């Protein structure tokens, strides 16, 4: 972040600022897969969003590190979030606990 910040005229991020940004109420999703799961679920309780967008490449992370982050997100974070949200929203308690994403229903698309 400091290199990009320098290019944009921002001061360097202190360790304290970094830790605040990665905390539960911070803006960045940094940490173990379990920490990221907890943060997504925490935010879902607040916003009730049904989409999540994350940017994996910030600064000068090596390609292999970015790819590992994507792999961990797909293999360990997303399945747990899906299962937990299904369990929270199924009043019968019979939620589908598979790792498969829910059916995607697309709205009709109009073109001019």
C-alpha distances in whole Angstrom, upper triangle without the diagonal:
4,6,5,6,8,10,10,12,10,10,8,8,11,12,14,12,10,13,14,12,13,17,19,19,15,13,11,14,13,16,19,21,23,21,19,23,24,21,22,25,25,23,26,29,27,27,29,27,28,25,22,19,16,13,12,10,7,5,8,10,13,16,18,15,15,18,19,17,19,22,21,21,24,26,25,24,25,29,29,27,30,33,32,32,35,37,36,37,40,43,45,43,44,40,40,37,37,33,34,32,35,37,35,37,37,38,40,39,41,41,42
4,5,5,6,9,10,10,8,8,5,6,10,11,14,12,11,15,16,14,16,19,22,21,18,16,15,17,16,19,22,24,26,23,22,26,27,24,25,29,28,26,29,32,30,30,32,30,32,29,25,23,20,17,16,14,10,8,10,12,15,18,20,18,18,21,22,20,22,25,25,24,28,30,29,27,29,32,32,31,34,36,35,35,39,40,39,41,44,46,49,47,47,44,43,41,40,37,38,36,39,41,39,41,40,42,44,42,44,44,45
4,5,5,6,9,10,9,10,8,10,13,15,18,16,14,18,19,17,19,22,25,24,21,19,17,19,18,21,24,26,28,26,24,28,29,26,27,31,30,29,31,34,33,32,34,32,33,30,26,23,20,17,16,13,10,7,8,11,14,17,19,18,17,21,22,20,22,25,25,25,28,30,30,28,30,33,34,32,35,38,37,37,40,42,41,42,45,48,51,49,49,45,44,42,41,38,38,37,39,41,39,41,40,42,44,42,43,43,44
4,5,5,6,9,8,10,10,11,14,16,19,16,15,18,19,16,18,21,24,23,19,17,16,18,18,21,24,25,28,25,23,27,28,25,26,29,29,27,29,32,30,29,32,29,30,27,24,21,18,15,15,12,8,6,9,12,15,17,20,18,17,20,22,20,21,25,25,24,27,29,29,27,28,32,32,31,33,36,36,35,38,40,39,40,43,46,49,47,47,44,43,41,40,36,37,35,37,39,37,39,37,38,40,38,40,39,41
4,5,5,6,5,7,7,8,12,15,16,13,13,17,17,15,17,20,23,22,18,16,15,18,18,21,25,26,28,26,24,28,28,25,26,29,28,26,29,31,30,29,32,29,31,28,25,22,19,16,17,14,11,9,12,15,18,20,23,21,20,23,24,22,24,27,27,26,29,31,31,29,30,34,33,32,34,37,36,36,39,41,39,41,44,46,49,47,48,44,44,42,41,38,39,36,39,40,38,40,39,40,42,40,41,41,42
4,5,5,6,7,7,10,13,16,18,16,16,20,20,18,21,24,26,25,22,20,19,22,21,24,28,29,32,29,27,31,31,28,29,33,32,30,33,35,33,33,35,33,35,32,28,25,23,20,20,17,13,11,13,16,19,22,24,22,22,25,27,25,26,30,30,29,32,34,34,32,33,37,37,35,38,41,40,39,43,44,43,44,48,50,53,51,52,48,47,45,45,41,42,40,42,44,41,43,42,43,45,43,44,43,44
4,6,8,10,11,13,17,20,21,19,18,22,23,20,22,26,28,27,23,21,20,23,22,26,29,30,33,30,28,32,33,29,30,34,33,31,33,36,34,33,35,33,34,31,28,25,22,19,19,16,13,11,13,16,19,21,24,23,21,25,27,25,26,30,30,29,32,34,34,32,33,37,37,36,38,41,40,40,43,45,44,44,48,50,53,51,52,48,47,46,45,41,41,39,41,43,40,42,40,41,43,41,42,41,42
4,6,9,11,13,17,19,21,18,18,21,21,19,21,24,27,25,21,19,19,22,22,26,29,30,32,30,28,31,31,28,29,32,31,29,31,34,32,30,33,31,32,29,26,23,21,18,19,17,14,12,15,18,21,23,26,24,23,26,28,26,27,30,30,29,32,34,34,32,33,36,37,35,37,40,39,38,41,43,42,43,46,49,51,50,51,47,46,45,44,41,41,38,40,42,39,41,39,40,41,39,40,39,40
4,7,9,12,15,19,20,17,18,21,21,19,22,25,27,26,22,20,20,23,24,27,30,32,34,31,29,33,33,29,30,34,32,30,33,35,33,32,35,33,35,32,29,26,24,21,22,20,16,14,17,20,23,25,28,26,25,29,30,28,29,33,33,31,34,37,36,34,35,39,39,37,39,42,41,40,44,45,44,45,48,51,53,52,53,49,49,47,47,43,44,41,43,45,42,44,42,43,44,42,43,42,43
4,6,9,12,15,16,13,14,18,17,16,19,21,24,22,19,17,17,21,21,24,28,29,31,28,26,30,30,26,28,31,29,27,30,32,30,29,32,31,33,30,27,24,22,20,21,18,15,14,16,19,22,25,27,25,24,28,28,26,28,31,30,29,32,35,34,31,33,36,36,34,37,40,38,38,41,43,41,42,46,48,51,49,50,47,46,45,44,41,42,39,41,43,41,42,41,42,44,42,43,43,44
4,6,9,13,14,11,13,16,16,15,18,21,24,22,19,18,18,21,21,23,27,29,31,27,27,30,30,27,28,31,30,28,31,33,31,31,34,32,34,32,29,26,24,22,22,20,16,15,17,20,23,26,28,25,25,28,29,27,29,32,31,30,33,36,34,32,34,37,37,35,38,40,39,39,42,43,42,43,47,49,52,50,51,48,47,45,45,42,43,41,43,45,43,45,44,44,47,45,46,46,47
4,6,10,11,10,10,14,14,14,16,19,22,21,17,17,16,19,18,21,24,27,28,25,24,28,28,25,27,30,28,27,31,32,30,30,33,32,34,31,28,25,23,20,20,18,15,13,15,17,20,23,25,22,22,26,26,24,26,29,28,28,31,33,32,30,32,35,35,33,36,39,37,37,41,42,40,42,45,48,50,48,49,46,46,44,43,40,41,39,42,44,42,44,43,44,47,45,47,47,48
4,7,8,6,6,10,11,10,12,15,18,17,14,14,13,16,15,17,21,24,25,21,21,25,24,21,24,27,25,24,27,29,27,27,30,29,31,29,25,23,20,19,18,17,14,13,15,16,20,23,24,21,21,25,24,22,24,27,26,25,29,31,29,27,29,32,31,30,33,35,34,34,38,38,37,39,42,44,47,45,46,43,43,40,40,37,38,37,39,41,40,42,41,42,45,44,46,46,47
4,5,5,6,9,10,11,13,14,18,17,14,15,14,17,16,17,21,24,25,21,22,25,24,22,24,27,25,25,28,29,28,29,32,31,33,31,27,26,23,21,21,20,17,16,18,19,22,25,26,23,23,26,26,23,26,29,27,27,30,32,30,28,30,33,32,31,34,36,34,35,38,39,37,39,43,45,47,45,46,43,43,41,41,38,40,38,41,43,42,44,44,45,48,47,49,49,51
4,5,5,6,9,10,11,12,16,16,14,15,14,16,14,15,18,21,22,19,19,23,22,20,23,25,23,23,27,28,27,28,31,30,32,30,27,25,22,21,20,20,17,16,18,18,21,24,25,21,22,25,24,22,25,27,25,25,28,29,27,26,28,31,30,29,32,34,32,33,36,37,35,38,41,43,45,43,44,41,41,39,39,36,38,37,39,42,41,43,43,45,48,47,49,50,52
4,5,5,6,9,10,11,14,14,12,14,13,16,14,15,19,22,22,18,19,23,21,19,22,24,22,22,26,26,25,26,29,29,31,30,26,25,23,22,22,22,19,19,21,21,24,27,27,24,24,27,26,23,26,28,26,26,29,30,28,26,29,31,29,28,32,33,31,32,36,36,34,36,40,41,44,42,43,40,41,38,39,36,38,37,39,42,41,43,43,44,47,47,49,50,51
4,5,5,6,9,10,13,12,10,11,11,14,13,15,19,21,22,18,18,21,20,17,20,23,20,20,24,24,23,24,27,26,29,27,24,22,20,19,19,19,16,16,19,19,23,25,26,23,22,26,25,22,25,27,25,24,28,29,27,25,27,30,28,27,30,32,30,30,34,35,33,35,38,40,43,41,42,39,39,37,38,35,37,35,37,39,38,40,40,41,44,43,45,46,48
4,5,5,6,9,12,12,9,10,9,11,10,12,15,18,19,15,15,19,18,16,18,21,19,19,22,24,23,23,26,25,27,25,22,20,17,17,16,16,13,14,16,16,19,22,22,19,19,22,21,18,21,24,22,21,25,26,24,22,24,27,26,25,28,30,28,29,32,33,31,33,37,39,41,39,40,37,37,35,35,32,34,32,34,37,36,38,38,40,43,42,44,45,47
4,5,5,6,10,11,8,10,9,11,9,10,14,17,17,13,14,17,16,14,17,19,17,18,21,22,21,23,25,25,27,25,22,21,19,18,18,19,16,17,19,18,22,24,24,20,20,23,22,19,22,24,21,21,24,25,23,21,23,26,24,23,27,28,26,27,31,31,29,32,35,37,39,37,38,35,36,33,34,31,33,32,34,37,36,39,39,40,44,43,45,46,49
4,5,5,8,8,6,8,9,11,11,12,16,18,18,14,14,17,16,13,16,18,16,16,19,20,19,20,23,23,25,24,21,20,18,19,19,20,17,18,21,20,24,26,26,22,22,25,24,21,23,25,23,22,25,27,24,21,24,27,25,23,26,28,26,26,30,30,28,30,34,35,38,36,38,35,35,33,34,31,33,31,33,36,35,37,38,39,42,42,44,45,47
4,6,8,8,4,5,5,8,9,11,15,16,17,13,13,16,15,12,14,17,15,14,18,19,18,18,21,20,23,21,18,17,15,15,15,16,14,16,18,18,21,23,24,20,19,22,21,18,20,23,20,19,23,24,22,19,21,24,23,21,24,26,24,24,28,29,27,29,32,34,37,35,36,33,34,31,32,29,31,29,31,33,32,34,35,36,39,38,40,41,43
4,7,8,5,7,5,6,5,8,11,13,13,9,9,13,12,9,12,15,13,13,17,18,17,18,21,20,22,20,17,16,14,14,14,16,14,16,18,17,20,21,22,18,17,20,19,15,18,20,17,16,20,21,19,16,19,21,20,18,22,24,22,22,26,26,25,27,30,33,35,33,34,31,31,29,29,26,28,27,29,32,31,33,34,35,39,38,41,42,44
4,6,5,8,8,8,8,9,12,14,13,9,10,13,11,8,12,14,11,12,16,16,16,17,20,20,22,21,18,18,16,17,17,19,18,20,22,21,24,25,25,21,21,23,21,18,20,22,19,18,22,22,20,17,19,22,20,18,22,23,21,21,25,25,23,26,29,31,33,31,33,30,30,28,29,27,29,27,29,32,32,34,35,36,39,39,42,43,46
4,6,8,9,9,10,11,12,13,12,8,9,10,8,6,9,10,8,9,12,12,12,14,16,17,19,19,16,17,16,18,18,20,19,22,24,23,26,26,26,23,22,24,22,19,20,22,19,17,21,21,18,16,18,20,17,16,19,20,18,18,22,22,20,22,25,27,30,28,29,27,27,25,27,24,26,25,26,29,29,31,32,34,37,37,40,42,44
4,7,9,10,12,13,16,16,15,12,12,13,11,8,10,12,9,8,12,12,11,13,16,16,19,18,16,17,16,18,19,21,20,22,25,24,27,28,28,25,23,26,24,21,22,24,22,20,23,24,21,18,20,22,20,18,21,22,20,19,23,23,21,23,27,28,31,29,31,28,29,28,29,27,28,26,27,30,30,32,32,33,36,36,39,40,43
4,6,8,10,12,15,16,16,12,12,14,12,9,11,14,11,10,14,15,14,15,17,17,20,19,16,16,14,15,16,18,16,18,21,21,24,25,26,22,21,23,23,19,20,23,21,19,22,24,21,18,20,23,21,19,22,24,22,21,25,26,24,26,29,31,34,32,33,30,31,29,30,27,29,27,28,31,30,32,32,33,36,36,38,40,42
4,7,9,13,16,16,17,13,12,14,13,10,11,14,12,10,14,16,14,14,17,16,18,16,13,13,11,12,13,15,13,16,19,18,22,23,24,20,19,21,21,17,18,21,19,17,20,23,21,17,18,22,21,18,21,24,22,21,25,26,24,25,29,31,34,32,33,30,30,29,29,27,28,25,27,29,28,30,30,31,34,33,35,36,39
4,6,9,13,13,14,11,9,13,13,9,11,14,13,12,15,17,16,16,19,17,19,16,13,12,9,10,10,12,11,13,16,15,18,19,20,17,15,18,17,14,15,18,16,14,18,20,18,15,17,20,19,17,20,23,21,21,25,26,24,26,29,32,34,32,33,30,30,28,28,25,26,24,26,29,27,30,30,31,34,34,36,37,39
4,7,9,10,11,8,6,9,10,7,8,12,12,11,14,16,16,16,18,16,17,15,12,11,8,9,9,12,12,15,17,15,18,18,18,15,13,16,15,11,12,15,13,11,14,16,14,11,13,17,16,14,17,20,18,18,22,23,22,24,27,30,32,30,30,27,27,24,24,21,23,21,23,26,25,28,28,30,33,33,36,37,39
4,7,9,10,8,7,11,11,10,11,15,14,14,17,19,19,20,21,20,21,19,15,14,11,11,10,12,11,14,15,13,16,17,16,13,12,15,13,10,12,15,12,11,15,16,14,12,15,18,17,16,19,21,20,21,24,25,24,27,29,32,34,32,32,29,29,26,26,23,24,23,26,29,28,31,31,34,37,36,39,40,42
4,7,8,6,6,10,10,10,12,15,15,16,18,20,21,21,23,22,22,21,17,17,14,14,12,15,15,17,18,15,17,18,17,13,13,15,13,10,13,14,11,11,15,15,13,11,15,17,16,16,19,20,19,21,24,24,24,26,29,32,33,31,31,28,28,25,25,22,24,23,26,29,29,32,33,35,39,38,41,42,45
4,5,5,6,9,10,11,12,14,15,17,18,20,22,22,23,22,22,21,18,18,15,16,14,17,17,19,20,17,18,19,17,14,14,15,12,10,13,13,9,10,13,13,10,9,13,15,13,14,17,18,17,19,22,22,23,25,27,30,31,28,29,26,25,22,22,19,22,22,25,28,28,31,33,35,39,39,42,43,46
4,5,5,6,9,10,11,12,14,15,16,19,20,21,21,20,20,18,15,16,14,15,14,17,18,21,21,18,19,19,17,14,14,14,11,9,11,11,7,7,10,9,6,6,9,11,10,11,14,15,14,16,19,19,20,22,24,27,28,25,26,23,22,19,18,15,18,18,21,24,25,28,29,32,35,36,39,40,43
4,5,5,6,9,10,11,12,14,15,17,19,20,20,19,20,19,16,18,16,18,17,20,21,23,24,21,23,23,21,18,18,18,15,13,14,14,10,10,13,12,8,7,11,11,9,10,13,14,12,15,18,17,18,21,23,25,26,23,24,21,21,18,18,16,19,19,21,25,26,29,30,33,36,37,40,42,45
4,5,5,6,9,10,10,12,14,15,17,18,19,19,19,19,16,17,15,17,16,19,19,21,23,20,22,22,21,18,17,19,16,13,15,16,12,11,15,15,11,9,12,14,12,12,15,16,14,16,19,19,19,22,24,26,28,25,26,23,23,20,21,19,21,21,23,27,27,30,31,33,37,37,40,42,45
4,5,5,6,9,10,11,12,14,16,16,17,16,16,15,12,13,11,13,13,16,17,20,21,18,20,20,20,16,15,16,14,11,12,14,10,9,12,13,10,7,10,12,10,10,13,15,13,14,18,18,18,20,23,25,27,25,25,22,22,19,20,17,19,18,20,24,24,27,28,30,33,34,37,38,41
4,5,5,6,8,10,10,12,15,15,15,14,15,14,12,14,13,16,15,19,20,23,24,22,23,23,22,19,18,18,16,13,14,14,11,9,12,12,9,6,8,10,7,6,10,11,10,11,14,15,14,17,19,22,24,21,22,19,18,16,17,14,16,16,18,21,22,25,26,28,32,33,36,38,41
4,6,5,6,9,10,11,13,14,14,15,16,16,14,16,15,18,18,21,21,24,26,24,26,26,25,22,21,22,19,16,17,18,15,13,15,16,12,9,11,13,10,9,12,13,10,12,15,15,14,17,19,22,24,21,22,20,20,18,19,17,19,19,20,24,24,27,28,30,34,35,38,40,43
4,5,5,6,8,10,11,12,13,13,15,14,12,13,12,15,16,19,19,22,24,22,24,25,24,21,20,21,19,16,17,18,15,13,16,17,14,11,12,15,12,10,14,15,13,13,17,17,16,18,21,23,26,23,25,22,22,20,21,19,21,19,21,24,24,26,28,29,33,33,36,38,41
4,5,5,6,9,10,10,10,10,11,11,8,11,11,14,15,18,19,22,25,22,25,24,24,21,19,20,19,15,15,17,15,12,14,15,13,9,10,12,10,8,11,13,11,10,14,15,14,16,19,21,24,22,23,19,20,18,19,17,18,16,17,20,20,23,24,26,29,30,33,34,37
4,5,5,6,9,10,9,10,11,12,11,14,14,18,19,22,23,26,28,26,28,28,27,24,23,23,22,19,18,19,17,14,16,17,14,11,11,12,10,7,10,11,8,8,12,12,10,13,16,18,20,18,20,17,18,16,18,16,18,16,17,20,20,23,24,26,30,31,34,36,39
4,5,5,7,9,10,11,13,14,13,15,16,19,20,23,23,26,29,27,29,29,29,26,24,25,24,20,21,22,19,17,19,20,17,14,14,16,13,11,14,15,12,11,15,15,13,15,18,20,23,21,23,20,21,20,21,20,22,20,20,24,24,26,27,28,32,33,35,38,40
4,5,5,6,8,8,11,11,10,13,13,17,18,21,21,25,27,26,28,28,28,25,23,25,24,20,20,22,20,17,19,20,18,14,14,17,15,12,14,16,13,12,16,16,14,15,19,21,24,22,24,21,22,21,22,21,22,19,20,23,22,24,25,26,29,30,32,34,37
4,5,5,5,6,8,10,9,13,14,18,20,23,23,27,30,28,30,30,30,27,25,25,25,21,21,22,20,17,18,20,18,14,13,15,14,10,12,13,11,9,12,14,11,12,16,17,21,19,21,18,19,18,20,19,19,17,17,19,19,21,22,23,27,28,30,33,35
4,6,6,9,11,13,13,16,18,21,23,26,27,30,32,31,33,33,33,30,28,29,28,24,24,25,23,20,21,23,20,17,16,18,15,12,14,15,12,10,13,13,10,11,15,16,20,19,21,18,20,19,22,21,22,19,19,22,22,23,25,25,29,30,33,35,38
4,6,9,12,14,13,16,18,21,23,26,26,29,32,31,33,33,33,30,28,30,29,25,25,27,25,21,23,25,23,19,19,20,18,15,17,18,15,13,17,17,14,15,18,19,23,22,24,22,23,23,25,24,24,22,21,24,23,24,25,26,29,30,32,35,37
4,5,9,11,11,14,16,19,22,25,25,28,31,30,32,32,32,30,27,28,28,24,24,26,24,21,22,24,22,19,18,20,19,15,16,18,16,13,16,18,15,14,18,20,23,23,24,21,23,23,24,23,23,20,20,22,21,21,22,22,26,26,29,31,33
4,7,9,11,14,17,20,23,26,26,30,33,31,33,33,33,30,28,28,28,25,24,25,24,20,21,23,21,18,16,18,17,13,13,15,13,10,13,14,12,11,15,16,20,19,21,18,19,20,21,20,20,17,16,18,18,19,20,20,24,25,27,30,32
4,6,8,11,14,17,20,23,24,27,30,29,31,30,30,28,25,26,26,22,21,23,22,18,19,21,20,16,14,17,16,12,13,15,14,11,13,16,14,13,16,19,22,21,22,19,20,20,21,19,19,15,15,17,15,16,17,18,21,22,25,27,30
4,7,10,13,17,20,23,24,28,30,28,30,29,29,27,24,24,25,22,20,21,20,17,17,19,19,15,13,14,15,11,10,14,13,10,12,15,13,12,15,18,21,20,20,17,17,18,18,17,16,12,11,13,12,13,14,15,19,20,23,25,28
4,7,10,14,16,19,21,24,27,25,27,25,26,24,21,21,22,19,17,19,18,15,15,18,17,14,12,14,15,12,11,15,15,12,14,17,16,15,18,21,24,23,23,20,19,19,19,17,16,12,12,14,12,14,14,15,19,19,22,24,27
4,7,10,13,16,17,21,23,22,24,22,23,21,18,18,19,16,14,16,16,12,13,16,15,12,10,13,14,11,11,15,15,13,15,18,17,17,20,23,26,25,25,21,20,20,19,17,16,13,14,16,15,17,17,19,22,22,25,26,29
4,7,10,13,14,18,20,19,21,19,21,19,15,16,17,14,12,15,15,12,13,16,16,13,12,15,16,14,15,18,18,16,19,22,21,21,24,27,29,28,28,24,24,23,22,19,18,15,17,19,17,19,18,20,23,22,25,26,29
4,6,9,11,14,17,15,17,16,17,15,12,13,14,11,10,13,13,10,12,15,15,12,12,16,16,14,16,19,19,18,21,23,23,23,26,29,32,30,30,26,25,24,23,20,20,17,19,21,19,22,22,23,26,25,28,29,32
4,6,7,11,13,12,14,14,15,13,10,12,14,10,10,14,14,11,14,17,17,15,15,18,19,18,19,23,23,22,25,27,26,27,30,33,35,34,33,30,28,27,26,22,22,20,23,24,22,25,24,26,28,27,29,30,32
4,6,10,11,9,11,10,12,10,6,9,10,7,7,11,11,10,12,15,15,14,14,18,19,18,20,23,23,23,25,28,27,28,31,34,36,34,34,30,29,27,26,22,22,21,24,25,24,27,26,28,31,30,32,33,35
4,7,8,7,9,9,11,9,6,10,12,10,10,14,14,13,16,18,19,17,18,22,23,22,24,27,27,27,29,31,31,32,35,38,40,38,38,34,33,31,29,26,26,24,27,29,27,29,29,31,33,31,34,34,36
4,6,7,10,11,14,11,9,13,14,12,13,17,17,16,18,21,21,19,20,24,25,23,26,28,28,28,31,33,32,33,36,39,42,40,40,36,35,33,32,28,29,27,30,31,29,32,31,33,35,33,36,36,38
4,6,9,11,14,12,11,14,16,14,16,19,19,19,22,24,24,22,24,27,28,27,29,32,32,32,35,36,36,37,40,43,45,43,43,40,38,36,35,32,32,31,33,35,33,35,35,36,38,37,39,38,40
4,6,9,12,10,10,13,15,14,16,18,19,19,22,24,24,23,25,28,29,28,30,33,33,33,36,38,38,39,42,45,47,45,45,41,39,37,36,32,33,31,34,36,34,37,36,38,40,38,40,40,42
4,6,8,6,7,10,11,11,13,15,16,16,19,20,21,20,22,25,26,25,28,30,30,31,34,35,35,37,39,43,44,42,42,38,37,34,33,29,30,29,32,34,32,35,35,37,39,38,40,40,42
4,6,5,7,9,10,11,13,14,16,17,19,20,21,21,23,25,27,27,29,31,32,32,35,37,37,38,41,44,45,43,43,39,37,35,33,29,30,29,33,34,33,36,36,38,40,39,41,41,43
4,5,5,6,9,10,11,12,14,15,17,18,20,20,21,24,25,25,27,29,30,31,33,35,36,37,39,43,44,42,41,37,35,33,31,27,27,27,30,32,30,33,33,36,38,36,39,38,41
4,5,5,6,9,10,10,12,14,15,16,18,18,20,22,24,24,26,28,29,30,32,34,35,36,38,42,43,40,39,36,34,31,29,25,26,26,30,31,31,34,34,37,39,38,40,40,43
4,5,5,6,9,10,11,12,14,15,16,16,18,21,22,22,24,26,27,28,30,32,33,34,36,40,41,38,38,34,32,30,28,24,25,25,29,31,30,33,33,36,38,37,40,40,43
4,5,5,6,9,10,11,12,14,15,15,16,19,20,20,22,25,26,26,28,30,31,32,34,38,39,37,36,33,31,28,27,23,23,23,26,28,27,30,30,33,35,34,37,37,39
4,5,5,6,9,10,11,12,14,14,15,18,20,20,21,24,25,26,28,30,30,32,34,37,38,36,35,31,29,27,25,21,21,21,25,26,26,29,29,32,34,33,36,36,39
4,5,5,6,9,10,10,11,13,14,16,18,19,20,22,23,25,26,28,29,31,32,36,37,34,33,30,28,25,23,20,21,21,25,27,26,30,30,33,36,35,38,39,42
4,5,5,6,9,10,10,10,12,15,16,16,18,20,21,22,24,26,26,28,30,33,35,32,32,28,26,24,22,19,20,19,23,25,25,28,28,31,34,33,36,37,40
4,6,5,6,9,10,10,10,13,15,15,16,19,20,21,23,25,25,27,29,32,33,31,30,27,24,22,20,17,17,17,20,22,21,25,25,28,31,30,33,34,37
4,5,5,6,8,9,10,12,14,15,16,18,20,21,22,24,25,27,28,32,33,30,29,26,23,21,19,15,16,16,20,22,22,25,26,29,32,32,35,36,39
4,5,5,5,7,9,10,11,13,15,16,17,19,21,22,23,25,27,30,31,28,27,24,22,19,18,14,16,16,20,22,23,26,27,30,33,33,37,38,41
4,6,6,5,6,9,10,10,12,14,15,16,18,20,21,22,24,27,29,26,26,22,20,18,16,13,14,14,17,20,20,23,24,27,30,30,33,35,38
4,6,6,5,7,10,11,11,13,15,16,17,19,21,22,23,27,28,25,24,21,18,16,14,10,11,11,15,17,17,21,22,25,28,28,32,33,36
4,6,7,7,9,11,12,13,15,16,17,19,21,22,23,27,27,25,23,20,18,15,13,9,11,12,16,19,19,23,25,28,31,31,35,36,40
4,6,6,7,9,11,11,13,15,16,17,19,21,22,25,26,23,22,19,17,14,13,10,12,13,17,20,21,24,26,29,32,33,37,38,41
4,6,6,6,9,10,11,12,14,16,17,18,20,23,25,22,22,18,17,14,14,11,13,12,15,19,19,23,24,27,30,31,34,36,39
4,6,5,6,9,10,11,12,14,15,16,18,22,23,21,20,16,15,13,12,8,10,9,12,15,15,19,21,23,27,27,31,33,36
4,6,5,6,9,10,11,12,14,16,17,20,21,18,17,14,12,9,8,5,7,8,11,14,16,19,21,24,28,29,32,34,38
4,5,5,6,9,10,11,12,14,16,19,19,17,16,13,12,9,10,7,10,11,13,17,18,21,24,27,30,31,35,37,40
4,6,5,6,8,10,10,12,14,17,19,16,17,13,13,11,11,9,11,10,12,15,16,19,21,24,28,29,32,34,38
4,6,5,6,9,10,11,12,16,17,15,14,11,10,8,9,7,8,7,8,12,13,16,19,21,25,26,30,32,36
4,6,5,6,9,10,11,14,15,12,11,8,7,5,7,7,9,9,10,14,16,19,22,24,28,29,33,36,39
4,5,5,6,9,10,13,14,12,12,9,10,8,11,10,12,12,12,16,18,21,23,25,29,31,34,37,40
4,5,5,6,9,12,14,12,13,9,10,10,12,12,12,11,11,14,15,18,20,22,26,28,31,34,37
4,5,5,6,10,11,9,9,6,7,7,10,10,11,10,9,12,14,16,20,22,25,27,31,34,37
4,6,6,8,9,7,8,5,8,7,11,12,14,13,13,16,18,20,23,25,29,31,34,37,41
4,6,8,10,8,10,8,11,11,14,15,16,15,14,17,19,21,23,25,29,31,34,37,40
4,6,9,9,10,8,11,12,15,16,16,14,13,15,17,18,21,22,26,28,31,34,37
4,5,6,7,5,9,11,14,16,16,15,13,15,18,19,22,23,27,29,33,36,39
4,5,8,8,12,14,17,19,20,19,17,19,21,22,25,26,29,32,35,38,41
4,5,7,11,13,16,19,19,19,17,19,22,23,26,27,31,34,37,40,43
4,6,9,10,14,17,18,18,17,19,22,23,27,28,32,35,38,41,44
4,7,9,12,15,16,16,15,17,20,22,25,27,30,33,37,40,43
4,6,9,12,12,13,11,14,17,19,22,24,28,30,34,37,40
4,6,9,9,10,9,12,15,17,21,24,27,29,33,36,39
4,7,8,10,11,14,17,20,23,26,29,31,35,37,41
4,5,8,10,12,15,19,22,25,28,30,34,36,40
4,7,9,12,15,18,21,24,27,29,32,35,38
4,6,9,11,15,17,21,24,25,29,31,35
4,6,8,12,14,18,21,22,26,28,32
4,6,9,12,15,19,21,24,27,31
4,6,10,13,16,18,22,24,28
4,6,10,13,14,18,21,24
4,7,9,12,16,18,22
4,6,8,12,15,18
4,6,9,13,16
4,7,10,13
4,7,10
4,7
4
